[in-house]
């Protein structure tokens, strides 16, 4: 189980996030995750999804359900595909998208992004660093992520930011 502390995003309160991936097949797994808002003392997110990876295509797809304190119950679908830019695979171009639907499938929200990611492995010993520079298509917002084995920093041009520490 991966557990992390998160701060920023749409809430300035510290959140405790837990995620578990349960293998169903060699390339299919059930992912469940939840988040506890420490200021409110209640869950801010509960979700379950089935995800499938397509290693030959550098792609993944998933469907699931999510309950959060703002939108109640939602259904979602997501997909992602990466294209190696360099022969060693350190630099990749990725396109990804999500659609969120309310419980009656009447309201739909879309998210999509295109990003470049550069992975630098074994910076010091087992320390890996990844830098992503992307553009959220529907909101028209550029963003940046710097991620190390135990933490990540996310920021966008509108001043939104978040920090994550993996426990």
C-alpha positions as CSV (number, residue, x, y, z in Angstrom):
1,X,0.0,0.0,0.0
2,X,1.3,3.4,-0.9
3,X,0.6,6.1,1.7
4,X,1.3,9.8,1.2
5,X,0.8,13.2,2.9
6,X,-0.5,15.8,0.5
7,X,-0.9,19.6,0.8
8,X,-2.2,22.1,-1.7
9,X,-4.4,21.6,-4.7
10,X,-8.0,22.6,-4.1
11,X,-7.6,22.3,-0.3
12,X,-4.9,23.9,1.9
13,X,-5.5,21.3,4.6
14,X,-3.1,18.4,5.0
15,X,-4.6,15.2,3.5
16,X,-3.6,11.6,4.1
17,X,-3.9,9.6,0.9
18,X,-3.7,5.8,0.6
19,X,-3.6,3.7,-2.6
20,X,-3.6,0.0,-3.2
21,X,-3.2,-1.8,-6.5
22,X,-4.5,-5.4,-6.5
23,X,-3.4,-7.5,-9.5
24,X,-6.2,-9.3,-11.4
25,X,-4.0,-10.4,-14.3
26,X,-0.5,-9.7,-15.6
27,X,-1.6,-6.3,-17.1
28,X,-4.9,-5.7,-15.3
29,X,-5.3,-4.5,-11.7
30,X,-7.9,-3.1,-9.4
31,X,-6.9,0.2,-7.9
32,X,-8.6,1.5,-4.7
33,X,-7.6,4.7,-3.0
34,X,-8.9,7.2,-0.5
35,X,-8.1,10.5,1.1
36,X,-8.7,11.9,4.5
37,X,-8.9,15.6,5.0
38,X,-7.2,16.3,8.4
39,X,-9.0,19.7,8.9
40,X,-12.5,18.3,8.4
41,X,-11.7,14.9,9.9
42,X,-13.6,13.1,7.1
43,X,-12.8,11.4,3.8
44,X,-12.5,13.8,0.9
45,X,-12.2,11.0,-1.8
46,X,-12.9,7.3,-2.1
47,X,-12.4,5.6,-5.5
48,X,-12.1,2.2,-7.2
49,X,-11.1,1.5,-10.8
50,X,-10.0,-1.3,-13.0
51,X,-6.9,-0.4,-15.1
52,X,-5.3,-2.3,-17.9
53,X,-1.8,-1.7,-19.3
54,X,-0.7,-2.3,-22.8
55,X,3.1,-2.5,-22.5
56,X,3.7,-2.9,-26.3
57,X,1.9,0.4,-26.9
58,X,3.1,2.3,-23.9
59,X,-0.5,2.8,-23.0
60,X,-3.1,2.3,-20.3
61,X,-6.9,2.6,-19.9
62,X,-9.2,2.4,-17.0
63,X,-12.8,2.8,-15.8
64,X,-14.1,3.3,-12.3
65,X,-16.3,5.1,-9.7
66,X,-15.4,7.9,-7.3
67,X,-17.1,9.6,-4.4
68,X,-15.9,13.0,-3.3
69,X,-17.2,15.6,-1.0
70,X,-17.9,18.0,-3.8
71,X,-19.6,16.0,-6.6
72,X,-20.9,13.0,-4.7
73,X,-20.8,9.9,-6.9
74,X,-19.1,9.9,-10.3
75,X,-18.1,7.5,-13.0
76,X,-14.9,8.0,-14.9
77,X,-12.9,6.7,-17.8
78,X,-9.2,7.5,-18.5
79,X,-6.6,6.7,-21.0
80,X,-2.9,7.4,-21.5
81,X,-0.4,6.8,-24.2
82,X,3.3,7.6,-24.3
83,X,5.7,8.0,-27.2
84,X,9.4,7.7,-26.6
85,X,11.3,10.7,-28.0
86,X,14.8,9.4,-27.4
87,X,16.0,5.9,-28.1
88,X,16.8,5.3,-24.5
89,X,13.3,6.2,-23.4
90,X,14.4,8.9,-20.9
91,X,12.4,11.6,-22.7
92,X,8.8,10.8,-23.6
93,X,5.8,12.6,-25.0
94,X,2.5,11.6,-23.4
95,X,-1.1,12.3,-24.2
96,X,-3.8,11.5,-21.6
97,X,-7.4,12.1,-21.0
98,X,-10.2,11.6,-18.5
99,X,-14.0,12.0,-18.6
100,X,-16.0,12.3,-15.4
101,X,-19.8,11.6,-15.5
102,X,-22.3,12.2,-12.7
103,X,-24.3,9.2,-11.4
104,X,-27.0,9.7,-14.0
105,X,-24.6,10.2,-16.9
106,X,-26.1,13.6,-17.6
107,X,-23.2,15.9,-16.8
108,X,-19.7,15.2,-18.2
109,X,-16.5,16.9,-17.4
110,X,-13.4,16.3,-19.5
111,X,-9.7,16.7,-18.7
112,X,-6.9,16.2,-21.2
113,X,-3.2,16.9,-21.3
114,X,-0.1,16.6,-23.5
115,X,3.3,16.5,-21.7
116,X,6.9,15.9,-22.0
117,X,8.6,13.9,-19.2
118,X,12.3,13.5,-18.6
119,X,13.4,10.7,-16.3
120,X,16.9,10.7,-14.7
121,X,17.6,7.4,-13.0
122,X,20.2,6.7,-10.3
123,X,21.0,10.4,-9.7
124,X,22.6,9.3,-6.4
125,X,22.4,5.6,-5.6
126,X,18.7,4.6,-6.0
127,X,17.4,8.1,-6.3
128,X,15.3,8.8,-9.5
129,X,14.1,12.2,-10.6
130,X,11.4,12.9,-13.2
131,X,10.5,16.3,-14.6
132,X,7.2,16.8,-16.4
133,X,6.2,19.9,-18.4
134,X,2.7,19.7,-19.8
135,X,-0.3,21.6,-21.0
136,X,-3.9,20.9,-19.8
137,X,-5.9,21.2,-23.0
138,X,-9.4,22.0,-21.8
139,X,-8.4,24.5,-19.2
140,X,-5.5,25.8,-21.4
141,X,-3.1,25.8,-18.4
142,X,0.6,24.8,-18.6
143,X,2.0,22.9,-15.6
144,X,5.2,21.5,-14.1
145,X,5.9,18.5,-11.9
146,X,9.2,17.6,-10.3
147,X,9.1,14.1,-8.7
148,X,11.7,12.2,-6.7
149,X,11.3,8.7,-5.1
150,X,9.7,10.1,-1.9
151,X,8.2,13.5,-2.9
152,X,6.7,15.5,-5.7
153,X,6.0,19.1,-6.3
154,X,3.2,20.2,-8.8
155,X,2.6,23.7,-9.9
156,X,0.7,25.5,-12.7
157,X,0.7,29.0,-14.2
158,X,-2.4,30.0,-12.2
159,X,-0.5,29.7,-9.0
160,X,-2.1,26.4,-7.9
161,X,0.4,24.0,-6.3
162,X,0.6,20.8,-4.3
163,X,3.2,18.8,-2.5
164,X,3.2,15.1,-1.9
165,X,5.4,13.2,0.6
166,X,5.4,9.4,0.2
167,X,5.6,7.6,3.6
